[in-house]
Amino acid sequence: MKNDTPSLPFRQSETIVDPLSELAREGARRMLAEALKAEADAFVASFLDEQLEDGRQRIVRHGFGPERQIQTGIGALDVQRPKVRDRLATSDPSTKIRFTSNILPKWARRSVSLDALLPVLYLKGISTGDFQEALSAIMGPDAPNLSPSVISRLTAGWQTQYDTWIRRDLSARHYVYIWADGVYLQARMEENAECILVIIGATPEGKKELIGFQVGLRESAQSWHELLADIKGRGLSVAPEIAVGDGAMGFWNALDRAFPSTKHQRCWVHKLKNVLNCFPKQMAPAVKSDLDDIQHAGTRKQADAALAMFSEKYGAKYPKGVTCLIKDQEAMLAFFDFPAEHWGHLRTSNPIESVFATVRHRTVRTKGALSQKTAKLMVFTLIQAASKKWLRLKGRNQLPKVIEGTKFNDGVEATDDAENRAA
């Protein structure tokens, strides 16, 4: 007798069926495909004026590349990268116009967020053989780009990249501005007082780069001196024009020894907190408003006037708050001698804080204490992933003028007429 009972597919007990995740993956796949197509179309449209001798368009769409899987936080997505063709016949490959996708790099196999997650899992003790199992709940059971052999190559690569980076030659590098800070991770290190000492620089092209970092004591001039000496020892000979950082660090003494010509700019974000700690909490909004009038003044003369008004207004009842502010007056207002487009970058050391927001987020649930070696590798790997999204400085066309020694008065380039009137 024929059995008409319908058969149901048998699923392994460890397989998780989540229609919502499957729907999200399908939606993400379609959105990615549309975004890639729009990117290629926009590239072709930008060359509409380029035509061949016979009147045909030089740059045209040319189908799709082979399908491949990209590992993301919601699982593997099957995608095809659009191709663009340059019809111009030439024997010189350098004259060909080539299309490179910013959304999906040619050899990408994992999303940037996943690249930032992998080192955290590894550094928290997950073995290479357990990666697929650990990620299968959010990425699906198949993760061909995260096999144990791939993870082994990745972890070895992270250490190799770090070893190469800390020995790299800096003789050809020039950093116009630098930011320095000591950052404490959420996860403890071996000594509670130790933190990550970090220096980030701005290149003449306006690009921010991690120059150096090490584990040390934030208030120790010796710790900072060791970091700066290492940087100079690898060839960095050109002094930065200005350095930005908090006043409560040993960095400044070390900086004067390493680069005595570099100007000091104290971080306004840190200074605001220090000054506000000297006032009752109910006064904080009014005091902060008065401090904002100083740091956001249009000229140095206006800033000096606002600072004098602050001293007169609060000096009698809150002398500690006024003293905390005026003791660093010159270093607080150094940014006025640089292009106005750069003031937002130079008033604060937040470029480091924003960078380490990613690192803190990834280490917040780390249990126990990190070793110095583990902390260094974690910071380096996560910052390398985050640096791909760092924005360049505003007004970077002004940086060559700063390098050449052009003078700026209240953020404006000083002309001969202006200097004569000032004289």
C-alpha positions as a printed NumPy array, in Angstrom:
array([[  0.   ,   0.   ,   0.   ],
       [  1.348,   3.346,  -1.057],
       [  2.085,   5.767,   1.766],
       [  0.758,   9.233,   0.843],
       [  2.003,  10.851,   4.054],
       [  4.044,  13.902,   3.029],
       [  7.685,  13.772,   4.061],
       [  9.264,  16.602,   5.996],
       [ 12.922,  17.567,   5.694],
       [ 14.986,  16.413,   8.621],
       [ 17.115,  19.089,  10.26 ],
       [ 20.081,  18.529,  12.491],
       [ 19.504,  19.509,  16.096],
       [ 22.281,  22.089,  16.   ],
       [ 20.872,  23.823,  12.91 ],
       [ 19.042,  27.031,  13.755],
       [ 16.243,  28.045,  11.381],
       [ 15.516,  31.748,  11.708],
       [ 13.21 ,  33.167,   9.012],
       [ 13.892,  36.712,  10.246],
       [ 17.656,  36.321,   9.746],
       [ 17.116,  34.744,   6.332],
       [ 14.887,  37.667,   5.358],
       [ 17.506,  40.141,   6.585],
       [ 20.233,  38.389,   4.585],
       [ 18.125,  38.4  ,   1.419],
       [ 17.314,  42.091,   1.894],
       [ 20.961,  42.902,   2.504],
       [ 21.998,  40.928,  -0.582],
       [ 19.544,  42.835,  -2.776],
       [ 20.535,  46.203,  -1.319],
       [ 24.227,  45.408,  -1.832],
       [ 23.587,  44.392,  -5.442],
       [ 21.676,  47.629,  -6.108],
       [ 24.366,  49.725,  -4.438],
       [ 27.122,  48.078,  -6.491],
       [ 25.141,  48.604,  -9.698],
       [ 24.498,  52.275,  -8.853],
       [ 28.197,  52.785,  -8.07 ],
       [ 29.231,  51.326, -11.446],
       [ 26.576,  53.361, -13.293],
       [ 27.759,  56.564, -11.603],
       [ 31.352,  55.793, -12.633],
       [ 30.316,  55.255, -16.26 ],
       [ 28.225,  58.448, -16.204],
       [ 31.223,  60.472, -15.045],
       [ 32.962,  59.612, -18.36 ],
       [ 30.083,  60.371, -20.737],
       [ 32.193,  62.991, -22.502],
       [ 34.887,  60.401, -23.284],
       [ 34.196,  59.017, -26.77 ],
       [ 36.067,  56.958, -29.346],
       [ 36.842,  58.201, -32.859],
       [ 33.782,  56.404, -34.227],
       [ 31.48 ,  58.18 , -31.73 ],
       [ 30.93 ,  55.27 , -29.353],
       [ 31.2  ,  55.672, -25.601],
       [ 34.685,  54.873, -24.327],
       [ 33.618,  53.677, -20.84 ],
       [ 30.738,  51.175, -20.697],
       [ 29.307,  48.534, -18.387],
       [ 30.693,  45.069, -19.059],
       [ 28.618,  42.501, -17.201],
       [ 29.531,  41.052, -13.816],
       [ 32.421,  39.242, -12.233],
       [ 32.068,  35.719, -10.853],
       [ 29.801,  35.224,  -7.853],
       [ 31.511,  35.078,  -4.464],
       [ 30.547,  35.021,  -0.807],
       [ 31.167,  37.921,   1.558],
       [ 31.08 ,  37.097,   5.27 ],
       [ 29.129,  39.743,   7.228],
       [ 27.652,  40.086,  10.69 ],
       [ 24.33 ,  38.672,   9.452],
       [ 25.843,  35.769,   7.552],
       [ 27.295,  35.025,   4.125],
       [ 26.015,  37.099,   1.183],
       [ 26.375,  35.93 ,  -2.435],
       [ 27.327,  38.921,  -4.581],
       [ 28.629,  39.72 ,  -8.06 ],
       [ 30.814,  42.745,  -8.646],
       [ 29.818,  44.852, -11.702],
       [ 32.541,  45.226, -14.321],
       [ 33.369,  48.31 , -16.366],
       [ 35.234,  48.262, -19.683],
       [ 37.496,  50.833, -21.288],
       [ 37.06 ,  50.374, -25.067],
       [ 40.096,  52.446, -25.999],
       [ 42.672,  50.267, -27.74 ],
       [ 46.133,  51.104, -26.422],
       [ 49.419,  49.342, -25.877],
       [ 50.101,  51.309, -22.671],
       [ 48.16 ,  49.785, -19.734],
       [ 48.763,  52.878, -17.588],
       [ 46.464,  54.94 , -19.831],
       [ 43.494,  52.616, -19.328],
       [ 40.66 ,  53.866, -17.135],
       [ 39.889,  51.27 , -14.468],
       [ 36.926,  50.958, -12.134],
       [ 37.502,  50.055,  -8.487],
       [ 34.531,  49.613,  -6.175],
       [ 34.721,  51.466,  -2.847],
       [ 31.849,  49.358,  -1.518],
       [ 33.287,  45.961,  -2.407],
       [ 37.078,  45.888,  -2.873],
       [ 38.323,  43.403,  -5.431],
       [ 39.677,  40.793,  -3.027],
       [ 37.374,  41.404,  -0.028],
       [ 35.985,  38.286,   1.637],
       [ 34.774,  39.745,   4.954],
       [ 33.096,  42.97 ,   6.044],
       [ 35.144,  45.546,   7.98 ],
       [ 33.052,  45.031,  11.143],
       [ 33.781,  41.295,  11.033],
       [ 37.492,  41.988,  10.597],
       [ 37.293,  44.026,  13.822],
       [ 35.464,  41.23 ,  15.666],
       [ 37.821,  38.375,  14.79 ],
       [ 40.888,  39.63 ,  16.71 ],
       [ 38.764,  40.168,  19.824],
       [ 37.513,  36.571,  19.738],
       [ 41.051,  35.313,  19.225],
       [ 42.58 ,  37.5  ,  21.936],
       [ 39.864,  36.45 ,  24.411],
       [ 41.021,  32.865,  24.092],
       [ 38.768,  31.247,  21.474],
       [ 40.815,  28.621,  19.659],
       [ 41.069,  28.625,  15.888],
       [ 39.012,  25.434,  15.682],
       [ 36.101,  26.997,  17.601],
       [ 35.6  ,  30.118,  15.454],
       [ 33.03 ,  28.578,  13.124],
       [ 30.991,  27.222,  16.025],
       [ 31.161,  30.549,  17.884],
       [ 29.932,  32.525,  14.877],
       [ 27.481,  30.047,  13.376],
       [ 24.53 ,  31.417,  15.375],
       [ 24.757,  34.825,  13.674],
       [ 26.348,  33.892,  10.359],
       [ 24.718,  30.6  ,   9.523],
       [ 26.25 ,  27.113,   9.549],
       [ 28.487,  27.673,   6.519],
       [ 31.405,  30.034,   6.89 ],
       [ 33.879,  29.05 ,   4.171],
       [ 36.041,  32.114,   4.714],
       [ 36.409,  31.449,   8.444],
       [ 37.74 ,  27.9  ,   8.487],
       [ 40.398,  26.96 ,  11.088],
       [ 43.151,  27.167,   8.459],
       [ 42.006,  30.665,   7.435],
       [ 41.866,  31.804,  11.064],
       [ 45.348,  30.401,  11.694],
       [ 46.708,  32.403,   8.781],
       [ 44.905,  35.52 ,  10.03 ],
       [ 46.247,  35.309,  13.577],
       [ 49.778,  34.695,  12.348],
       [ 49.337,  37.601,   9.974],
       [ 48.236,  39.987,  12.755],
       [ 51.396,  39.301,  14.761],
       [ 53.582,  39.614,  11.669],
       [ 51.959,  42.909,  10.695],
       [ 52.46 ,  44.279,  14.2  ],
       [ 56.11 ,  43.196,  14.3  ],
       [ 56.704,  44.857,  10.922],
       [ 54.847,  48.007,  11.928],
       [ 56.798,  48.643,  15.136],
       [ 60.076,  48.369,  13.19 ],
       [ 59.02 ,  50.448,  10.173],
       [ 61.272,  53.231,   8.881],
       [ 59.898,  56.743,   9.558],
       [ 62.68 ,  58.74 ,   7.885],
       [ 60.426,  59.67 ,   4.951],
       [ 57.428,  60.57 ,   7.14 ],
       [ 56.361,  64.074,   8.144],
       [ 53.525,  64.813,  10.558],
       [ 52.301,  68.408,  10.611],
       [ 50.144,  67.996,  13.727],
       [ 50.177,  65.313,  16.414],
       [ 47.7  ,  64.344,  19.136],
       [ 48.766,  62.503,  22.287],
       [ 46.79 ,  60.875,  25.087],
       [ 46.911,  58.047,  27.581],
       [ 43.886,  55.79 ,  27.205],
       [ 42.648,  53.276,  29.768],
       [ 40.897,  50.195,  28.38 ],
       [ 37.765,  48.737,  29.941],
       [ 39.686,  45.492,  30.321],
       [ 42.39 ,  45.765,  32.99 ],
       [ 46.037,  45.263,  32.191],
       [ 48.622,  43.706,  34.446],
       [ 49.205,  46.9  ,  36.439],
       [ 46.136,  48.988,  37.267],
       [ 48.036,  52.258,  36.783],
       [ 49.16 ,  51.371,  33.266],
       [ 47.379,  52.463,  30.129],
       [ 47.995,  52.756,  26.389],
       [ 50.068,  55.835,  25.474],
       [ 49.057,  56.856,  21.954],
       [ 50.344,  59.369,  19.388],
       [ 48.431,  60.047,  16.169],
       [ 49.697,  62.388,  13.44 ],
       [ 48.347,  64.303,  10.451],
       [ 50.334,  63.952,   7.215],
       [ 50.829,  66.823,   4.73 ],
       [ 47.923,  65.3  ,   2.767],
       [ 45.598,  65.648,   5.765],
       [ 45.482,  61.925,   6.486],
       [ 45.518,  60.782,  10.118],
       [ 47.88 ,  57.951,  10.981],
       [ 48.801,  56.008,  14.095],
       [ 52.448,  56.958,  14.711],
       [ 53.173,  54.955,  17.817],
       [ 51.802,  53.513,  21.056],
       [ 53.021,  51.553,  24.034],
       [ 51.931,  50.51 ,  27.501],
       [ 53.078,  52.967,  30.16 ],
       [ 52.174,  55.47 ,  32.86 ],
       [ 50.167,  58.451,  31.638],
       [ 51.733,  60.929,  34.078],
       [ 55.277,  59.646,  33.587],
       [ 57.603,  61.8  ,  31.485],
       [ 59.9  ,  58.786,  31.208],
       [ 57.188,  56.6  ,  29.661],
       [ 56.429,  59.257,  27.06 ],
       [ 60.133,  59.863,  26.472],
       [ 60.627,  56.181,  25.663],
       [ 57.804,  56.326,  23.109],
       [ 59.058,  59.531,  21.47 ],
       [ 62.666,  58.296,  21.503],
       [ 61.591,  55.118,  19.713],
       [ 59.786,  57.179,  17.056],
       [ 62.801,  59.444,  16.543],
       [ 65.14 ,  56.464,  16.534],
       [ 63.293,  55.049,  13.533],
       [ 63.945,  58.207,  11.544],
       [ 61.231,  60.779,  12.31 ],
       [ 63.414,  63.897,  12.286],
       [ 61.016,  66.692,  11.232],
       [ 59.34 ,  68.254,  14.255],
       [ 55.535,  68.599,  14.193],
       [ 54.249,  72.165,  14.086],
       [ 51.953,  71.693,  17.08 ],
       [ 51.023,  68.942,  19.536],
       [ 47.603,  68.575,  21.167],
       [ 46.982,  66.851,  24.484],
       [ 45.758,  67.039,  28.067],
       [ 47.777,  69.071,  30.545],
       [ 47.938,  66.329,  33.193],
       [ 50.476,  64.178,  31.353],
       [ 54.213,  63.683,  31.381],
       [ 54.025,  64.064,  27.602],
       [ 54.917,  67.755,  27.552],
       [ 58.289,  67.373,  29.29 ],
       [ 59.16 ,  64.501,  26.976],
       [ 58.026,  66.503,  23.919],
       [ 60.293,  69.442,  24.81 ],
       [ 63.244,  67.045,  24.942],
       [ 62.411,  65.332,  21.654],
       [ 60.99 ,  68.241,  19.591],
       [ 61.67 ,  71.539,  21.394],
       [ 60.319,  73.676,  18.524],
       [ 56.851,  72.089,  18.561],
       [ 54.124,  74.336,  19.952],
       [ 51.81 ,  73.182,  22.741],
       [ 48.009,  73.157,  22.479],
       [ 46.058,  71.973,  25.504],
       [ 42.843,  70.037,  24.92 ],
       [ 39.749,  72.124,  25.622],
       [ 37.58 ,  69.077,  26.336],
       [ 39.844,  68.016,  29.202],
       [ 40.23 ,  71.605,  30.405],
       [ 36.452,  72.125,  30.522],
       [ 36.071,  69.078,  32.758],
       [ 38.883,  70.211,  35.059],
       [ 37.505,  73.737,  35.423],
       [ 33.907,  72.584,  35.933],
       [ 35.087,  70.322,  38.772],
       [ 35.974,  73.514,  40.687],
       [ 32.379,  74.82 ,  40.558],
       [ 29.092,  73.637,  42.093],
       [ 27.154,  71.324,  39.777],
       [ 24.213,  73.716,  39.5  ],
       [ 26.536,  76.326,  37.994],
       [ 27.87 ,  74.008,  35.287],
       [ 25.623,  75.221,  32.392],
       [ 26.462,  78.904,  32.966],
       [ 30.184,  78.278,  33.458],
       [ 30.374,  76.023,  30.388],
       [ 28.678,  78.73 ,  28.305],
       [ 31.291,  81.282,  29.422],
       [ 34.102,  78.838,  28.62 ],
       [ 32.619,  78.19 ,  25.176],
       [ 32.746,  81.944,  24.531],
       [ 36.512,  81.755,  25.008],
       [ 37.332,  78.707,  22.912],
       [ 34.937,  79.614,  20.086],
       [ 35.939,  83.279,  19.857],
       [ 36.639,  84.536,  16.353],
       [ 39.949,  86.189,  17.204],
       [ 42.595,  85.897,  19.871],
       [ 41.778,  89.411,  21.083],
       [ 38.156,  88.386,  21.625],
       [ 39.278,  85.213,  23.408],
       [ 41.571,  87.206,  25.719],
       [ 38.704,  89.589,  26.491],
       [ 36.317,  86.681,  27.236],
       [ 38.951,  85.074,  29.467],
       [ 39.48 ,  88.341,  31.364],
       [ 35.714,  88.626,  31.844],
       [ 35.614,  85.043,  33.135],
       [ 38.363,  85.823,  35.658],
       [ 36.579,  88.951,  36.872],
       [ 33.222,  87.187,  37.107],
       [ 34.346,  84.105,  39.067],
       [ 37.74 ,  85.022,  40.537],
       [ 36.497,  86.204,  43.94 ],
       [ 34.334,  83.188,  44.843],
       [ 35.948,  80.418,  42.784],
       [ 39.676,  81.21 ,  42.516],
       [ 40.642,  77.555,  41.963],
       [ 38.507,  77.358,  38.842],
       [ 39.972,  80.571,  37.443],
       [ 43.538,  79.522,  38.285],
       [ 42.978,  76.144,  36.603],
       [ 42.018,  77.991,  33.412],
       [ 44.483,  80.873,  33.219],
       [ 47.603,  78.883,  34.174],
       [ 47.556,  77.359,  30.664],
       [ 46.291,  80.467,  28.865],
       [ 49.016,  80.562,  26.215],
       [ 48.741,  76.839,  25.429],
       [ 44.938,  77.   ,  25.391],
       [ 44.927,  79.62 ,  22.622],
       [ 47.811,  78.411,  20.453],
       [ 45.379,  77.259,  17.746],
       [ 44.767,  80.893,  16.723],
       [ 48.171,  80.832,  14.961],
       [ 46.984,  78.122,  12.552],
       [ 44.413,  78.007,   9.715],
       [ 40.838,  78.521,  10.907],
       [ 39.795,  75.376,   9.014],
       [ 41.947,  73.367,  11.427],
       [ 40.732,  74.88 ,  14.698],
       [ 38.152,  72.161,  15.256],
       [ 40.9  ,  69.546,  14.971],
       [ 43.433,  71.398,  17.124],
       [ 41.279,  72.384,  20.083],
       [ 40.897,  68.824,  21.317],
       [ 42.614,  65.448,  21.54 ],
       [ 39.291,  63.773,  20.698],
       [ 40.741,  62.239,  17.499],
       [ 42.315,  59.695,  19.856],
       [ 39.192,  59.336,  22.002],
       [ 37.015,  58.67 ,  18.948],
       [ 39.504,  56.095,  17.663],
       [ 39.582,  54.272,  20.995],
       [ 35.798,  54.218,  21.256],
       [ 36.004,  51.197,  18.936],
       [ 38.69 ,  49.557,  21.044],
       [ 36.773,  50.134,  24.291],
       [ 33.579,  48.801,  22.753],
       [ 35.347,  45.601,  21.753],
       [ 37.086,  45.102,  25.114],
       [ 34.249,  46.03 ,  27.48 ],
       [ 33.31 ,  42.4  ,  28.179],
       [ 36.826,  41.034,  28.407],
       [ 37.224,  39.242,  31.725],
       [ 40.355,  39.275,  33.836],
       [ 43.487,  41.224,  33.042],
       [ 45.162,  41.612,  29.674],
       [ 48.87 ,  41.024,  29.351],
       [ 50.877,  43.831,  27.783],
       [ 51.499,  41.703,  24.689],
       [ 47.801,  40.92 ,  24.285],
       [ 46.779,  44.543,  24.845],
       [ 49.243,  45.81 ,  22.243],
       [ 48.148,  43.292,  19.621],
       [ 44.46 ,  43.982,  20.293],
       [ 44.891,  47.757,  20.053],
       [ 46.986,  47.531,  16.896],
       [ 44.635,  45.141,  15.093],
       [ 41.474,  47.055,  15.99 ],
       [ 42.959,  50.446,  15.102],
       [ 44.172,  49.107,  11.757],
       [ 40.59 ,  48.066,  11.003],
       [ 39.129,  51.376,  12.245],
       [ 41.665,  53.519,  10.361],
       [ 40.062,  52.555,   7.056],
       [ 37.182,  54.896,   7.979],
       [ 39.204,  57.816,   9.357],
       [ 38.297,  61.1  ,   7.719],
       [ 40.929,  63.518,   6.488],
       [ 41.42 ,  66.945,   8.012],
       [ 39.225,  69.77 ,   6.822],
       [ 41.041,  72.434,   4.833],
       [ 43.917,  70.131,   4.009],
       [ 44.907,  72.499,   1.176],
       [ 46.242,  74.78 ,   3.926],
       [ 48.7  ,  72.205,   5.263],
       [ 51.439,  72.922,   2.676],
       [ 51.349,  76.576,   3.766],
       [ 51.8  ,  75.553,   7.405],
       [ 54.774,  73.407,   6.401],
       [ 56.326,  76.287,   4.444],
       [ 56.144,  78.494,   7.525],
       [ 53.339,  80.801,   6.391],
       [ 52.077,  82.881,   9.294],
       [ 48.412,  82.882,  10.242],
       [ 46.808,  85.613,  12.333],
       [ 43.514,  84.555,  13.917],
       [ 43.266,  81.705,  11.426],
       [ 43.795,  83.859,   8.33 ],
       [ 46.933,  83.817,   6.216],
       [ 49.01 ,  86.892,   7.03 ],
       [ 49.74 ,  89.094,   3.999],
       [ 52.446,  91.756,   3.756],
       [ 49.819,  94.516,   4.001],
       [ 48.273,  92.973,   7.105],
       [ 51.674,  92.616,   8.752],
       [ 52.562,  96.237,   7.954],
       [ 49.26 ,  97.46 ,   9.456],
       [ 49.835,  95.327,  12.534],
       [ 53.306,  96.854,  12.888]])
